[in-house]
Structures are given as C-alpha cells and as structure tokens.
Amino acid sequence: MSKVNYVHETQQYVIGFVGAATLTILAYLSVKLDWFDATTTAIFVLVLAVLQFSVQVYYFLHLRGEAKPRWRSWTFIYSIVMMLVVVFGSLWVMYNLNYRMGMSGEAMEEYMLEQGKKGF
C-alpha cells in the first residue's frame, strides 16, 4: 500500500469517527437536555440513527458505489433483515409487556399475592 493510499484511508476513518461521534453526541444531548417534545425527540433520534447507519456503512464497512457493488450482497441483506427483526421484535415485546403489566402498584401486589398462594 502506498503512502498516499494510507493517508487517504486514515482521513476516511477520521471523518467517519468524527461523524459517528457527532451523531451520537447529538442524540444524547437531544434527550438529556429536552430539546424537543417526546414525539419530535423520537423522530429526531430515529433520523440520527439512520444517518449513523449510513456513516458506519460508508466509512467503516466500505460499502460504496464501486464497479461490483456489495450492496446487493446476500450477507448484507440478511444482516439488515435480522437487525429489523431484533428491533421490531424488541419493540413488540416491550409494548406487549407494557399492555399486559399496565396495572397499579396495589393491583400488582394483589395479583402477586394470589399467585404466591397457588404455589409452584
């Protein structure tokens, strides 16, 4: 590898790191400092997550528009599908638990006492 390529590659990694760190800090500060209301914050963080994903793919995974694009790779597609399954599955589980366990503290205490009386 020539010195010119090494310098260019190092610059690309630094740009990627600064971009990823900036997006992460923006997401943290928007939540911590209450820049927006809850819905707008969720949308803002989601947009930052998509941008973060793009930065990671472009600068660190080197999936760019070259002659033989790896964008159509089955491995990449499988990774995207699995990521979506994990994210949406987690959201579904949390929503379902919130729905099923959304009772008051007293009702929860009463339910647990009833279940305790049944035994194993």
Secondary structure, DSSP 8 states (H G I E B T S, - for coil): --HHHHHHHHHHHHHHHHHHHHHHHHHHHHHHTT-S-HHHHHHHHHHHHHHHHHHIIIIIS---S-SS-STT-HHHHHHHHHHHHHHHHHHHHHHHHHHHT---HHHHHHHHHHHHHH--
